Amino acid sequence: MNNPEQNPLRHRMRELLAIPEQRRTDAQWDELIELEILLAPGNREGAPLPGQRRNDNAPGGQPKPHGGSPGKKASRKFHKRSSRGGAR
């Protein structure tokens, strides 16, 4: 279930996070940032591509409400209030 190469990465990340921020070297900071990027949810295998919604072409996904096109928001119609016959 777990990718065997991720366990050492997560372990190393925990080791680096255990070091107080003030005592981390530049190399440790760089390594920590690299590990955070590698282990981010969007960079994992099977993650959706940028700009792809979760329910687009996904089996069992919910249909889009109102059948709208992607990227275009539904506009609301506003009606002008009629004046109540009095002077302003």
PDB file of N, CA, C and O in Angstrom:
ATOM      1  N   MET A   1       0.830  -1.190   0.000  1.00  0.00           N
ATOM      2  CA  MET A   1       0.000   0.000   0.000  1.00  0.00           C
ATOM      3  C   MET A   1       0.870   1.248   0.000  1.00  0.00           C
ATOM      4  O   MET A   1       0.673   2.133  -0.832  1.00  0.00           O
ATOM      5  N   ASN A   2       1.823   1.334   0.912  1.00  0.00           N
ATOM      6  CA  ASN A   2       2.726   2.489   0.943  1.00  0.00           C
ATOM      7  C   ASN A   2       3.863   2.256  -0.026  1.00  0.00           C
ATOM      8  O   ASN A   2       4.360   1.138  -0.166  1.00  0.00           O
ATOM      9  N   ASN A   3       4.265   3.304  -0.684  1.00  0.00           N
ATOM     10  CA  ASN A   3       5.391   3.219  -1.589  1.00  0.00           C
ATOM     11  C   ASN A   3       6.654   3.071  -0.755  1.00  0.00           C
ATOM     12  O   ASN A   3       6.908   3.907   0.112  1.00  0.00           O
ATOM     13  N   PRO A   4       7.464   2.026  -0.990  1.00  0.00           N
ATOM     14  CA  PRO A   4       8.630   1.794  -0.125  1.00  0.00           C
ATOM     15  C   PRO A   4       9.645   2.938  -0.151  1.00  0.00           C
ATOM     16  O   PRO A   4      10.360   3.142   0.831  1.00  0.00           O
ATOM     17  N   GLU A   5       9.721   3.683  -1.249  1.00  0.00           N
ATOM     18  CA  GLU A   5      10.699   4.767  -1.284  1.00  0.00           C
ATOM     19  C   GLU A   5      10.212   6.020  -0.559  1.00  0.00           C
ATOM     20  O   GLU A   5      11.012   6.917  -0.293  1.00  0.00           O
ATOM     21  N   GLN A   6       8.926   6.105  -0.233  1.00  0.00           N
ATOM     22  CA  GLN A   6       8.417   7.268   0.483  1.00  0.00           C
ATOM     23  C   GLN A   6       8.688   7.180   1.979  1.00  0.00           C
ATOM     24  O   GLN A   6       8.838   8.212   2.633  1.00  0.00           O
ATOM     25  N   ASN A   7       8.751   5.991   2.527  1.00  0.00           N
ATOM     26  CA  ASN A   7       8.971   5.857   3.960  1.00  0.00           C
ATOM     27  C   ASN A   7      10.283   6.499   4.404  1.00  0.00           C
ATOM     28  O   ASN A   7      10.281   7.237   5.389  1.00  0.00           O
ATOM     29  N   PRO A   8      11.415   6.249   3.716  1.00  0.00           N
ATOM     30  CA  PRO A   8      12.651   6.927   4.127  1.00  0.00           C
ATOM     31  C   PRO A   8      12.565   8.449   3.938  1.00  0.00           C
ATOM     32  O   PRO A   8      13.166   9.208   4.698  1.00  0.00           O
ATOM     33  N   LEU A   9      11.815   8.884   2.924  1.00  0.00           N
ATOM     34  CA  LEU A   9      11.665  10.326   2.714  1.00  0.00           C
ATOM     35  C   LEU A   9      10.891  10.955   3.867  1.00  0.00           C
ATOM     36  O   LEU A   9      11.273  12.002   4.390  1.00  0.00           O
ATOM     37  N   ARG A  10       9.816  10.313   4.247  1.00  0.00           N
ATOM     38  CA  ARG A  10       9.028  10.836   5.371  1.00  0.00           C
ATOM     39  C   ARG A  10       9.833  10.798   6.672  1.00  0.00           C
ATOM     40  O   ARG A  10       9.760  11.714   7.491  1.00  0.00           O
ATOM     41  N   HIS A  11      10.594   9.728   6.843  1.00  0.00           N
ATOM     42  CA  HIS A  11      11.431   9.601   8.042  1.00  0.00           C
ATOM     43  C   HIS A  11      12.466  10.734   8.083  1.00  0.00           C
ATOM     44  O   HIS A  11      12.667  11.366   9.120  1.00  0.00           O
ATOM     45  N   ARG A  12      13.111  10.978   6.950  1.00  0.00           N
ATOM     46  CA  ARG A  12      14.116  12.050   6.889  1.00  0.00           C
ATOM     47  C   ARG A  12      13.460  13.412   7.140  1.00  0.00           C
ATOM     48  O   ARG A  12      14.041  14.271   7.803  1.00  0.00           O
ATOM     49  N   MET A  13      12.256  13.602   6.612  1.00  0.00           N
ATOM     50  CA  MET A  13      11.547  14.865   6.832  1.00  0.00           C
ATOM     51  C   MET A  13      11.254  15.066   8.326  1.00  0.00           C
ATOM     52  O   MET A  13      11.384  16.173   8.848  1.00  0.00           O
ATOM     53  N   ARG A  14      10.858  13.986   9.001  1.00  0.00           N
ATOM     54  CA  ARG A  14      10.613  14.080  10.442  1.00  0.00           C
ATOM     55  C   ARG A  14      11.892  14.425  11.196  1.00  0.00           C
ATOM     56  O   ARG A  14      11.871  15.207  12.146  1.00  0.00           O
ATOM     57  N   GLU A  15      13.007  13.834  10.764  1.00  0.00           N
ATOM     58  CA  GLU A  15      14.297  14.146  11.403  1.00  0.00           C
ATOM     59  C   GLU A  15      14.633  15.628  11.248  1.00  0.00           C
ATOM     60  O   GLU A  15      15.055  16.282  12.202  1.00  0.00           O
ATOM     61  N   LEU A  16      14.444  16.142  10.051  1.00  0.00           N
ATOM     62  CA  LEU A  16      14.749  17.558   9.812  1.00  0.00           C
ATOM     63  C   LEU A  16      13.808  18.478  10.585  1.00  0.00           C
ATOM     64  O   LEU A  16      14.228  19.519  11.089  1.00  0.00           O
ATOM     65  N   LEU A  17      12.542  18.095  10.676  1.00  0.00           N
ATOM     66  CA  LEU A  17      11.583  18.914  11.421  1.00  0.00           C
ATOM     67  C   LEU A  17      11.861  18.894  12.920  1.00  0.00           C
ATOM     68  O   LEU A  17      11.450  19.804  13.639  1.00  0.00           O
ATOM     69  N   ALA A  18      12.556  17.864  13.394  1.00  0.00           N
ATOM     70  CA  ALA A  18      12.889  17.771  14.818  1.00  0.00           C
ATOM     71  C   ALA A  18      13.990  18.761  15.204  1.00  0.00           C
ATOM     72  O   ALA A  18      14.149  19.098  16.377  1.00  0.00           O
ATOM     73  N   ILE A  19      14.742  19.218  14.212  1.00  0.00           N
ATOM     74  CA  ILE A  19      15.810  20.190  14.479  1.00  0.00           C
ATOM     75  C   ILE A  19      15.159  21.565  14.646  1.00  0.00           C
ATOM     76  O   ILE A  19      14.367  21.973  13.796  1.00  0.00           O
ATOM     77  N   PRO A  20      15.478  22.286  15.725  1.00  0.00           N
ATOM     78  CA  PRO A  20      14.908  23.634  15.889  1.00  0.00           C
ATOM     79  C   PRO A  20      15.266  24.524  14.698  1.00  0.00           C
ATOM     80  O   PRO A  20      16.371  24.443  14.160  1.00  0.00           O
ATOM     81  N   GLU A  21      14.327  25.366  14.297  1.00  0.00           N
ATOM     82  CA  GLU A  21      14.510  26.215  13.112  1.00  0.00           C
ATOM     83  C   GLU A  21      15.793  27.036  13.178  1.00  0.00           C
ATOM     84  O   GLU A  21      16.479  27.186  12.166  1.00  0.00           O
ATOM     85  N   GLN A  22      16.126  27.565  14.345  1.00  0.00           N
ATOM     86  CA  GLN A  22      17.305  28.422  14.477  1.00  0.00           C
ATOM     87  C   GLN A  22      18.605  27.649  14.266  1.00  0.00           C
ATOM     88  O   GLN A  22      19.632  28.245  13.942  1.00  0.00           O
ATOM     89  N   ARG A  23      18.569  26.326  14.446  1.00  0.00           N
ATOM     90  CA  ARG A  23      19.792  25.516  14.353  1.00  0.00           C
ATOM     91  C   ARG A  23      19.949  24.812  13.003  1.00  0.00           C
ATOM     92  O   ARG A  23      20.965  24.158  12.769  1.00  0.00           O
ATOM     93  N   ARG A  24      18.959  24.935  12.111  1.00  0.00           N
ATOM     94  CA  ARG A  24      19.054  24.273  10.811  1.00  0.00           C
ATOM     95  C   ARG A  24      20.035  25.008   9.912  1.00  0.00           C
ATOM     96  O   ARG A  24      20.050  26.237   9.857  1.00  0.00           O
ATOM     97  N   THR A  25      20.849  24.238   9.214  1.00  0.00           N
ATOM     98  CA  THR A  25      21.784  24.830   8.257  1.00  0.00           C
ATOM     99  C   THR A  25      21.029  25.111   6.953  1.00  0.00           C
ATOM    100  O   THR A  25      19.907  24.644   6.759  1.00  0.00           O
ATOM    101  N   ASP A  26      21.659  25.875   6.073  1.00  0.00           N
ATOM    102  CA  ASP A  26      21.042  26.161   4.779  1.00  0.00           C
ATOM    103  C   ASP A  26      20.800  24.874   3.997  1.00  0.00           C
ATOM    104  O   ASP A  26      19.774  24.730   3.332  1.00  0.00           O
ATOM    105  N   ALA A  27      21.736  23.948   4.076  1.00  0.00           N
ATOM    106  CA  ALA A  27      21.579  22.676   3.378  1.00  0.00           C
ATOM    107  C   ALA A  27      20.381  21.886   3.929  1.00  0.00           C
ATOM    108  O   ALA A  27      19.647  21.251   3.172  1.00  0.00           O
ATOM    109  N   GLN A  28      20.195  21.935   5.254  1.00  0.00           N
ATOM    110  CA  GLN A  28      19.059  21.240   5.858  1.00  0.00           C
ATOM    111  C   GLN A  28      17.746  21.895   5.447  1.00  0.00           C
ATOM    112  O   GLN A  28      16.758  21.209   5.184  1.00  0.00           O
ATOM    113  N   TRP A  29      17.741  23.235   5.393  1.00  0.00           N
ATOM    114  CA  TRP A  29      16.543  23.946   4.939  1.00  0.00           C
ATOM    115  C   TRP A  29      16.220  23.553   3.503  1.00  0.00           C
ATOM    116  O   TRP A  29      15.064  23.285   3.176  1.00  0.00           O
ATOM    117  N   ASP A  30      17.232  23.520   2.647  1.00  0.00           N
ATOM    118  CA  ASP A  30      17.025  23.157   1.246  1.00  0.00           C
ATOM    119  C   ASP A  30      16.477  21.739   1.117  1.00  0.00           C
ATOM    120  O   ASP A  30      15.563  21.486   0.331  1.00  0.00           O
ATOM    121  N   GLU A  31      17.040  20.826   1.890  1.00  0.00           N
ATOM    122  CA  GLU A  31      16.578  19.438   1.855  1.00  0.00           C
ATOM    123  C   GLU A  31      15.138  19.328   2.340  1.00  0.00           C
ATOM    124  O   GLU A  31      14.337  18.590   1.767  1.00  0.00           O
ATOM    125  N   LEU A  32      14.817  20.061   3.395  1.00  0.00           N
ATOM    126  CA  LEU A  32      13.470  20.039   3.940  1.00  0.00           C
ATOM    127  C   LEU A  32      12.464  20.571   2.918  1.00  0.00           C
ATOM    128  O   LEU A  32      11.395  19.987   2.738  1.00  0.00           O
ATOM    129  N   ILE A  33      12.796  21.656   2.259  1.00  0.00           N
ATOM    130  CA  ILE A  33      11.899  22.231   1.254  1.00  0.00           C
ATOM    131  C   ILE A  33      11.703  21.263   0.094  1.00  0.00           C
ATOM    132  O   ILE A  33      10.587  21.101  -0.399  1.00  0.00           O
ATOM    133  N   GLU A  34      12.790  20.618  -0.346  1.00  0.00           N
ATOM    134  CA  GLU A  34      12.701  19.625  -1.415  1.00  0.00           C
ATOM    135  C   GLU A  34      11.783  18.471  -1.024  1.00  0.00           C
ATOM    136  O   GLU A  34      10.955  18.028  -1.819  1.00  0.00           O
ATOM    137  N   LEU A  35      11.937  17.992   0.204  1.00  0.00           N
ATOM    138  CA  LEU A  35      11.095  16.887   0.672  1.00  0.00           C
ATOM    139  C   LEU A  35       9.627  17.303   0.750  1.00  0.00           C
ATOM    140  O   LEU A  35       8.742  16.523   0.399  1.00  0.00           O
ATOM    141  N   GLU A  36       9.365  18.533   1.211  1.00  0.00           N
ATOM    142  CA  GLU A  36       7.986  19.013   1.279  1.00  0.00           C
ATOM    143  C   GLU A  36       7.362  19.054  -0.110  1.00  0.00           C
ATOM    144  O   GLU A  36       6.193  18.706  -0.278  1.00  0.00           O
ATOM    145  N   ILE A  37       8.131  19.473  -1.096  1.00  0.00           N
ATOM    146  CA  ILE A  37       7.621  19.520  -2.463  1.00  0.00           C
ATOM    147  C   ILE A  37       7.365  18.110  -2.989  1.00  0.00           C
ATOM    148  O   ILE A  37       6.318  17.846  -3.581  1.00  0.00           O
ATOM    149  N   LEU A  38       8.320  17.206  -2.775  1.00  0.00           N
ATOM    150  CA  LEU A  38       8.163  15.831  -3.253  1.00  0.00           C
ATOM    151  C   LEU A  38       6.963  15.129  -2.626  1.00  0.00           C
ATOM    152  O   LEU A  38       6.271  14.359  -3.291  1.00  0.00           O
ATOM    153  N   LEU A  39       6.721  15.394  -1.354  1.00  0.00           N
ATOM    154  CA  LEU A  39       5.676  14.682  -0.628  1.00  0.00           C
ATOM    155  C   LEU A  39       4.333  15.410  -0.619  1.00  0.00           C
ATOM    156  O   LEU A  39       3.383  14.936   0.004  1.00  0.00           O
ATOM    157  N   ALA A  40       4.242  16.544  -1.295  1.00  0.00           N
ATOM    158  CA  ALA A  40       2.983  17.295  -1.346  1.00  0.00           C
ATOM    159  C   ALA A  40       1.918  16.465  -2.061  1.00  0.00           C
ATOM    160  O   ALA A  40       2.237  15.735  -2.999  1.00  0.00           O
ATOM    161  N   PRO A  41       0.661  16.563  -1.635  1.00  0.00           N
ATOM    162  CA  PRO A  41      -0.402  15.750  -2.231  1.00  0.00           C
ATOM    163  C   PRO A  41      -0.513  15.906  -3.749  1.00  0.00           C
ATOM    164  O   PRO A  41      -0.805  14.929  -4.439  1.00  0.00           O
ATOM    165  N   GLY A  42      -0.293  17.082  -4.275  1.00  0.00           N
ATOM    166  CA  GLY A  42      -0.409  17.301  -5.711  1.00  0.00           C
ATOM    167  C   GLY A  42       0.706  16.673  -6.509  1.00  0.00           C
ATOM    168  O   GLY A  42       0.584  16.539  -7.726  1.00  0.00           O
ATOM    169  N   ASN A  43       1.794  16.281  -5.863  1.00  0.00           N
ATOM    170  CA  ASN A  43       2.925  15.691  -6.571  1.00  0.00           C
ATOM    171  C   ASN A  43       2.981  14.176  -6.446  1.00  0.00           C
ATOM    172  O   ASN A  43       3.937  13.550  -6.903  1.00  0.00           O
ATOM    173  N   ARG A  44       1.981  13.592  -5.841  1.00  0.00           N
ATOM    174  CA  ARG A  44       1.954  12.145  -5.685  1.00  0.00           C
ATOM    175  C   ARG A  44       1.409  11.480  -6.933  1.00  0.00           C
ATOM    176  O   ARG A  44       0.717  12.109  -7.734  1.00  0.00           O
ATOM    177  N   GLU A  45       1.727  10.193  -7.095  1.00  0.00           N
ATOM    178  CA  GLU A  45       1.197   9.435  -8.230  1.00  0.00           C
ATOM    179  C   GLU A  45      -0.313   9.387  -8.139  1.00  0.00           C
ATOM    180  O   GLU A  45      -0.874   9.204  -7.059  1.00  0.00           O
ATOM    181  N   GLY A  46      -0.967   9.553  -9.274  1.00  0.00           N
ATOM    182  CA  GLY A  46      -2.426   9.489  -9.314  1.00  0.00           C
ATOM    183  C   GLY A  46      -3.098  10.781  -8.920  1.00  0.00           C
ATOM    184  O   GLY A  46      -4.327  10.846  -8.877  1.00  0.00           O
ATOM    185  N   ALA A  47      -2.325  11.812  -8.631  1.00  0.00           N
ATOM    186  CA  ALA A  47      -2.912  13.101  -8.270  1.00  0.00           C
ATOM    187  C   ALA A  47      -3.491  13.743  -9.526  1.00  0.00           C
ATOM    188  O   ALA A  47      -2.961  13.537 -10.617  1.00  0.00           O
ATOM    189  N   PRO A  48      -4.575  14.521  -9.395  1.00  0.00           N
ATOM    190  CA  PRO A  48      -5.139  15.178 -10.570  1.00  0.00           C
ATOM    191  C   PRO A  48      -4.162  16.197 -11.150  1.00  0.00           C
ATOM    192  O   PRO A  48      -3.377  16.807 -10.425  1.00  0.00           O
ATOM    193  N   LEU A  49      -4.222  16.367 -12.440  1.00  0.00           N
ATOM    194  CA  LEU A  49      -3.372  17.348 -13.109  1.00  0.00           C
ATOM    195  C   LEU A  49      -3.809  18.756 -12.731  1.00  0.00           C
ATOM    196  O   LEU A  49      -4.967  18.954 -12.361  1.00  0.00           O
ATOM    197  N   PRO A  50      -2.915  19.743 -12.812  1.00  0.00           N
ATOM    198  CA  PRO A  50      -3.305  21.119 -12.488  1.00  0.00           C
ATOM    199  C   PRO A  50      -4.464  21.571 -13.375  1.00  0.00           C
ATOM    200  O   PRO A  50      -4.447  21.363 -14.588  1.00  0.00           O
ATOM    201  N   GLY A  51      -5.443  22.175 -12.775  1.00  0.00           N
ATOM    202  CA  GLY A  51      -6.609  22.652 -13.507  1.00  0.00           C
ATOM    203  C   GLY A  51      -7.693  21.602 -13.682  1.00  0.00           C
ATOM    204  O   GLY A  51      -8.786  21.922 -14.149  1.00  0.00           O
ATOM    205  N   GLN A  52      -7.418  20.361 -13.319  1.00  0.00           N
ATOM    206  CA  GLN A  52      -8.407  19.296 -13.456  1.00  0.00           C
ATOM    207  C   GLN A  52      -9.194  19.205 -12.160  1.00  0.00           C
ATOM    208  O   GLN A  52      -8.627  19.169 -11.068  1.00  0.00           O
ATOM    209  N   ARG A  53     -10.504  19.169 -12.305  1.00  0.00           N
ATOM    210  CA  ARG A  53     -11.343  19.052 -11.119  1.00  0.00           C
ATOM    211  C   ARG A  53     -11.436  17.602 -10.698  1.00  0.00           C
ATOM    212  O   ARG A  53     -11.234  16.699 -11.511  1.00  0.00           O
ATOM    213  N   ARG A  54     -11.736  17.377  -9.451  1.00  0.00           N
ATOM    214  CA  ARG A  54     -11.807  16.013  -8.928  1.00  0.00           C
ATOM    215  C   ARG A  54     -12.871  15.183  -9.611  1.00  0.00           C
ATOM    216  O   ARG A  54     -12.649  14.000  -9.871  1.00  0.00           O
ATOM    217  N   ASN A  55     -14.033  15.773  -9.912  1.00  0.00           N
ATOM    218  CA  ASN A  55     -15.123  14.967 -10.449  1.00  0.00           C
ATOM    219  C   ASN A  55     -15.160  14.951 -11.964  1.00  0.00           C
ATOM    220  O   ASN A  55     -16.073  14.351 -12.531  1.00  0.00           O
ATOM    221  N   ASP A  56     -14.209  15.584 -12.656  1.00  0.00           N
ATOM    222  CA  ASP A  56     -14.154  15.519 -14.108  1.00  0.00           C
ATOM    223  C   ASP A  56     -13.649  14.148 -14.533  1.00  0.00           C
ATOM    224  O   ASP A  56     -12.555  13.734 -14.150  1.00  0.00           O
ATOM    225  N   ASN A  57     -14.443  13.456 -15.317  1.00  0.00           N
ATOM    226  CA  ASN A  57     -14.072  12.159 -15.871  1.00  0.00           C
ATOM    227  C   ASN A  57     -13.681  11.134 -14.805  1.00  0.00           C
ATOM    228  O   ASN A  57     -12.996  10.160 -15.118  1.00  0.00           O
ATOM    229  N   ALA A  58     -14.087  11.326 -13.595  1.00  0.00           N
ATOM    230  CA  ALA A  58     -13.770  10.370 -12.535  1.00  0.00           C
ATOM    231  C   ALA A  58     -14.953   9.433 -12.365  1.00  0.00           C
ATOM    232  O   ALA A  58     -16.098   9.885 -12.343  1.00  0.00           O
ATOM    233  N   PRO A  59     -14.700   8.147 -12.245  1.00  0.00           N
ATOM    234  CA  PRO A  59     -15.819   7.228 -12.042  1.00  0.00           C
ATOM    235  C   PRO A  59     -16.511   7.505 -10.718  1.00  0.00           C
ATOM    236  O   PRO A  59     -15.863   7.671  -9.684  1.00  0.00           O
ATOM    237  N   GLY A  60     -17.819   7.552 -10.765  1.00  0.00           N
ATOM    238  CA  GLY A  60     -18.582   7.783  -9.548  1.00  0.00           C
ATOM    239  C   GLY A  60     -18.603   9.232  -9.102  1.00  0.00           C
ATOM    240  O   GLY A  60     -19.087   9.530  -8.009  1.00  0.00           O
ATOM    241  N   GLY A  61     -18.089  10.141  -9.922  1.00  0.00           N
ATOM    242  CA  GLY A  61     -18.065  11.552  -9.564  1.00  0.00           C
ATOM    243  C   GLY A  61     -19.448  12.159  -9.663  1.00  0.00           C
ATOM    244  O   GLY A  61     -20.309  11.648 -10.379  1.00  0.00           O
ATOM    245  N   GLN A  62     -19.655  13.221  -8.963  1.00  0.00           N
ATOM    246  CA  GLN A  62     -20.932  13.898  -8.988  1.00  0.00           C
ATOM    247  C   GLN A  62     -21.059  14.721 -10.261  1.00  0.00           C
ATOM    248  O   GLN A  62     -20.082  15.340 -10.683  1.00  0.00           O
ATOM    249  N   PRO A  63     -22.230  14.748 -10.886  1.00  0.00           N
ATOM    250  CA  PRO A  63     -22.398  15.589 -12.067  1.00  0.00           C
ATOM    251  C   PRO A  63     -22.329  17.060 -11.679  1.00  0.00           C
ATOM    252  O   PRO A  63     -22.619  17.433 -10.542  1.00  0.00           O
ATOM    253  N   LYS A  64     -21.943  17.880 -12.638  1.00  0.00           N
ATOM    254  CA  LYS A  64     -21.851  19.309 -12.363  1.00  0.00           C
ATOM    255  C   LYS A  64     -23.259  19.885 -12.233  1.00  0.00           C
ATOM    256  O   LYS A  64     -24.147  19.515 -13.001  1.00  0.00           O
ATOM    257  N   PRO A  65     -23.472  20.777 -11.280  1.00  0.00           N
ATOM    258  CA  PRO A  65     -24.799  21.369 -11.132  1.00  0.00           C
ATOM    259  C   PRO A  65     -25.132  22.248 -12.333  1.00  0.00           C
ATOM    260  O   PRO A  65     -24.267  22.971 -12.828  1.00  0.00           O
ATOM    261  N   HIS A  66     -26.344  22.194 -12.796  1.00  0.00           N
ATOM    262  CA  HIS A  66     -26.872  23.014 -13.882  1.00  0.00           C
ATOM    263  C   HIS A  66     -26.192  22.746 -15.219  1.00  0.00           C
ATOM    264  O   HIS A  66     -26.440  23.472 -16.182  1.00  0.00           O
ATOM    265  N   GLY A  67     -25.352  21.739 -15.307  1.00  0.00           N
ATOM    266  CA  GLY A  67     -24.731  21.387 -16.576  1.00  0.00           C
ATOM    267  C   GLY A  67     -23.918  22.504 -17.189  1.00  0.00           C
ATOM    268  O   GLY A  67     -23.781  22.557 -18.411  1.00  0.00           O
ATOM    269  N   GLY A  68     -23.379  23.391 -16.391  1.00  0.00           N
ATOM    270  CA  GLY A  68     -22.621  24.534 -16.901  1.00  0.00           C
ATOM    271  C   GLY A  68     -21.299  24.125 -17.508  1.00  0.00           C
ATOM    272  O   GLY A  68     -20.796  23.024 -17.280  1.00  0.00           O
ATOM    273  N   SER A  69     -20.757  25.028 -18.278  1.00  0.00           N
ATOM    274  CA  SER A  69     -19.455  24.751 -18.882  1.00  0.00           C
ATOM    275  C   SER A  69     -18.361  25.020 -17.851  1.00  0.00           C
ATOM    276  O   SER A  69     -18.530  25.874 -16.981  1.00  0.00           O
ATOM    277  N   PRO A  70     -17.234  24.296 -17.939  1.00  0.00           N
ATOM    278  CA  PRO A  70     -16.169  24.501 -16.958  1.00  0.00           C
ATOM    279  C   PRO A  70     -15.548  25.882 -17.105  1.00  0.00           C
ATOM    280  O   PRO A  70     -15.329  26.359 -18.219  1.00  0.00           O
ATOM    281  N   GLY A  71     -15.270  26.508 -15.993  1.00  0.00           N
ATOM    282  CA  GLY A  71     -14.605  27.805 -16.007  1.00  0.00           C
ATOM    283  C   GLY A  71     -15.539  28.984 -16.178  1.00  0.00           C
ATOM    284  O   GLY A  71     -15.094  30.127 -16.068  1.00  0.00           O
ATOM    285  N   LYS A  72     -16.799  28.757 -16.440  1.00  0.00           N
ATOM    286  CA  LYS A  72     -17.729  29.872 -16.608  1.00  0.00           C
ATOM    287  C   LYS A  72     -18.739  29.829 -15.475  1.00  0.00           C
ATOM    288  O   LYS A  72     -19.446  28.836 -15.302  1.00  0.00           O
ATOM    289  N   LYS A  73     -18.805  30.892 -14.715  1.00  0.00           N
ATOM    290  CA  LYS A  73     -19.719  30.933 -13.582  1.00  0.00           C
ATOM    291  C   LYS A  73     -21.126  31.290 -14.060  1.00  0.00           C
ATOM    292  O   LYS A  73     -21.315  32.035 -15.022  1.00  0.00           O
ATOM    293  N   ALA A  74     -22.091  30.732 -13.357  1.00  0.00           N
ATOM    294  CA  ALA A  74     -23.473  31.071 -13.674  1.00  0.00           C
ATOM    295  C   ALA A  74     -23.746  32.506 -13.241  1.00  0.00           C
ATOM    296  O   ALA A  74     -23.378  32.915 -12.140  1.00  0.00           O
ATOM    297  N   SER A  75     -24.394  33.261 -14.118  1.00  0.00           N
ATOM    298  CA  SER A  75     -24.678  34.656 -13.765  1.00  0.00           C
ATOM    299  C   SER A  75     -26.081  34.753 -13.191  1.00  0.00           C
ATOM    300  O   SER A  75     -26.988  34.016 -13.577  1.00  0.00           O
ATOM    301  N   ARG A  76     -26.229  35.663 -12.281  1.00  0.00           N
ATOM    302  CA  ARG A  76     -27.536  35.892 -11.669  1.00  0.00           C
ATOM    303  C   ARG A  76     -28.196  37.073 -12.361  1.00  0.00           C
ATOM    304  O   ARG A  76     -27.529  38.015 -12.786  1.00  0.00           O
ATOM    305  N   LYS A  77     -29.493  37.007 -12.463  1.00  0.00           N
ATOM    306  CA  LYS A  77     -30.224  38.119 -13.047  1.00  0.00           C
ATOM    307  C   LYS A  77     -30.773  38.968 -11.910  1.00  0.00           C
ATOM    308  O   LYS A  77     -31.451  38.470 -11.012  1.00  0.00           O
ATOM    309  N   PHE A  78     -30.471  40.241 -11.967  1.00  0.00           N
ATOM    310  CA  PHE A  78     -30.970  41.169 -10.972  1.00  0.00           C
ATOM    311  C   PHE A  78     -31.992  42.081 -11.631  1.00  0.00           C
ATOM    312  O   PHE A  78     -31.802  42.537 -12.758  1.00  0.00           O
ATOM    313  N   HIS A  79     -33.057  42.334 -10.926  1.00  0.00           N
ATOM    314  CA  HIS A  79     -34.117  43.185 -11.455  1.00  0.00           C
ATOM    315  C   HIS A  79     -34.065  44.526 -10.761  1.00  0.00           C
ATOM    316  O   HIS A  79     -33.883  44.615  -9.547  1.00  0.00           O
ATOM    317  N   LYS A  80     -34.230  45.570 -11.558  1.00  0.00           N
ATOM    318  CA  LYS A  80     -34.225  46.918 -11.016  1.00  0.00           C
ATOM    319  C   LYS A  80     -35.500  47.130 -10.211  1.00  0.00           C
ATOM    320  O   LYS A  80     -36.602  46.805 -10.654  1.00  0.00           O
ATOM    321  N   ARG A  81     -35.321  47.677  -9.033  1.00  0.00           N
ATOM    322  CA  ARG A  81     -36.485  47.941  -8.199  1.00  0.00           C
ATOM    323  C   ARG A  81     -37.252  49.133  -8.764  1.00  0.00           C
ATOM    324  O   ARG A  81     -36.673  50.118  -9.220  1.00  0.00           O
ATOM    325  N   SER A  82     -38.526  49.011  -8.717  1.00  0.00           N
ATOM    326  CA  SER A  82     -39.330  50.133  -9.177  1.00  0.00           C
ATOM    327  C   SER A  82     -39.416  51.168  -8.064  1.00  0.00           C
ATOM    328  O   SER A  82     -39.468  50.833  -6.881  1.00  0.00           O
ATOM    329  N   SER A  83     -39.429  52.412  -8.465  1.00  0.00           N
ATOM    330  CA  SER A  83     -39.563  53.454  -7.444  1.00  0.00           C
ATOM    331  C   SER A  83     -40.984  53.437  -6.900  1.00  0.00           C
ATOM    332  O   SER A  83     -41.924  53.034  -7.586  1.00  0.00           O
ATOM    333  N   ARG A  84     -41.117  53.866  -5.703  1.00  0.00           N
ATOM    334  CA  ARG A  84     -42.437  53.786  -5.045  1.00  0.00           C
ATOM    335  C   ARG A  84     -43.298  55.013  -5.302  1.00  0.00           C
ATOM    336  O   ARG A  84     -44.158  55.347  -4.486  1.00  0.00           O
ATOM    337  N   GLY A  85     -43.086  55.668  -6.387  1.00  0.00           N
ATOM    338  CA  GLY A  85     -43.960  56.767  -6.770  1.00  0.00           C
ATOM    339  C   GLY A  85     -43.719  58.072  -6.043  1.00  0.00           C
ATOM    340  O   GLY A  85     -44.375  59.067  -6.350  1.00  0.00           O
ATOM    341  N   GLY A  86     -42.798  58.106  -5.087  1.00  0.00           N
ATOM    342  CA  GLY A  86     -42.567  59.333  -4.343  1.00  0.00           C
ATOM    343  C   GLY A  86     -41.398  60.109  -4.909  1.00  0.00           C
ATOM    344  O   GLY A  86     -40.614  59.577  -5.695  1.00  0.00           O
ATOM    345  N   ALA A  87     -41.277  61.358  -4.515  1.00  0.00           N
ATOM    346  CA  ALA A  87     -40.157  62.182  -4.939  1.00  0.00           C
ATOM    347  C   ALA A  87     -38.932  61.792  -4.121  1.00  0.00           C
ATOM    348  O   ALA A  87     -39.041  61.334  -2.984  1.00  0.00           O
ATOM    349  N   ARG A  88     -37.799  61.978  -4.710  1.00  0.00           N
ATOM    350  CA  ARG A  88     -36.573  61.605  -4.033  1.00  0.00           C
ATOM    351  C   ARG A  88     -36.236  62.606  -3.029  1.00  0.00           C
ATOM    352  O   ARG A  88     -35.225  62.474  -2.340  1.00  0.00           O
TER     353      ARG A  88
END
